[in-house]
């Protein structure tokens, strides 16, 4: 079942946020802001506790390059739904799903580790710590990702997955880019 879901996730392009000129925000929200050249982003906003919060899609652009740097869905100010973050070159760096601010399901990190092998261990340990991998599993999962990070693949589903108590990791190199996949448990 997971393989079928992952196949669908990887084969479908990232969701395209709605155009504020043609789409409605979720109930209670309204579009605020503008895409370049008239602004640095737009979002569905609504008031919560007297403060404006994101509620629906939000798209942010780099103020100088005007390239998209993030497009995420929110509910009452928390990431909720799809979220993609892009690098300065416009290529996706991170993609994943959130449930009321909590990362769930599969999350992907492209080109997340330095090219220099001697810097990779520390960078990967920081990434695993960010994902709250228990210390008892850190070395085993770190070594698994490092062993597969540069392995050429035609499809990430062909990568060996190693699981700990709460996380599963796989890694490889696809179309010239390294990718790490992290499978997280459902939100509690």
N, C-alpha and C positions, 0 to 999 in steps of 0.2 A: 504494500500500500504506500509506504514512504517513497519507494522508487518511482511509483506512478506519479505521486504528487510532485516529487523533485523534477521529474522529466517535464511535467507541465510547466512548472515554475521557470525552469531554465530555457524552455523553448519559446516562451511568450515574452515579447518585449515588455519593458517596464510600463506600468500604467501611465497614461498621459493625463496630467492634471487638466481639469476643465478650463476652457477659455472664459475669463470673467465677463467677456462681452456677450457670451451666448449661454452661459450656464448659471443655474441657481446654486446658492450655498445651502447647506443643511438648514433646517428650520431654526429660526432665531439668529441666523448669521447674515452678514452682508460683505460683499467684496470691498476690500480696501487696498490702495496702492496701485502701481502700474508696472508693467514690464518695461525694459529698456526700449527706447531711449528716454522715456518719460519718468522712469523710476527704477528702483533696484529690486522690485518684487511686488507680489500681490498675494493676498490671503483672504480667506473667509474669516471674519472676526465676529465675535459676539461679546456681550458684557457678562461677566461672572463676578459676583461679589464687588461690583462697582468698578472693576478693571476690565480692559479689553483683553480677550484671549483668542488664540487661533481656534477655529472650529470649522473643519473642512480642509480643503487643500490649501497649502502655502507653498509658494515658489519664490526662491531667492536667487538673485543674480549678483555676480561680483561687481562692485561699484566701478572698477576701472576697466576690466576686460569685457564686461557685459555678458559673460558666459554664465550659464546656469550653474549654481553651486549646490542647490538642494531643492527637492520637491518631495514634500511629505504630507500625509493626512493627519489631522488632529481632531480630537474631541475634547471640548472644554479645556483647552490649553495643553493637553497631553498628546504625545504621538500616539496615533490610533489608526492602524491600517498600514499601507505601504509607505516606505521612506527610502529615497535614493539620494546619495551624496556624490558629487562630481569633483574631479580635480581641475586644476587650472587649464588642462588641455581639453576639457570637456568630456573625458572618459569617466565612466562610473568607477567609483572607488569602493562604495559600500551600498548594500541593498538589503533590506529585511522588512519584517512585519512587526508591528507593535500592538499590544492590547492594553489600553489605558496606561501608556507610558512604559510598559514592561516588554522587553524584546521576547518574541515567541517564534516558534517555527524555525525555518532556515534563515540564516544571515550569511552574507557573502562579503569577503574582503578581497579586493583585487590589488595586487602589487603592494601588499601590506608590510612586507619585510624588506630590509635593505639588501642590496645585491651582494655586499661583502659578507661572506660566510661567517666571519668572526663577530659580526654585529648582529647576526640573525637570532642567536640564542637569546640574548637579552631582550631584543624587540619582541620576539615571540612570547617570552615569559611575561612581558608587560601586557600583551594582548590577552593571553590566557588569564592573567590576574584580573584584567578588566571584565572578563566574562565570568569571573568568580569561580574558576576551576579550583577545587580543593587542592591544597598543598600535596596531599597524598596521591593525587592523580597527575600533578603538573609535569613531572619528568616523563612519564609514559606517554602522555598526549603530546607534549612538546616534541619528543623524539619521533613520534609517528608523523607529525606534520612536517618536520624537517626532512625526514626520509622521503617524503613524497612531493614536497613543494616544487621541485624542479623536474618532476616526471612529466614528460609530454603525454597529453591525453587528447583524444578527439572529443570527449564528453566527460564532464565531472562525475557523472553517474558510474563511470568505469573505474573510479578511484576507490581504493580500499578505505573503508570507514572504521575508525576506532572510537569506541564509546567509553565514557566514564559513568559515574553515577547519574549526572544530570545533563551531560553534553556529549555530542558525537562530532568528530572532526574528520574531514577529508581534505585533501589538497592535491594540486597538480598545476600543470602549465598548459593552458589552452589558447590557441591562436596567439602565441607570443606573450601572453600575460599570465602571471601566477595568480592563483585564486585559492582561498581557504574557505571552506563551507563549514558552518557551525550549526548543528541542529540543537535547538533548545526545547525544553519541556513546555507544555501549555502553561498559560498564566494560572496562578493559584487562586 
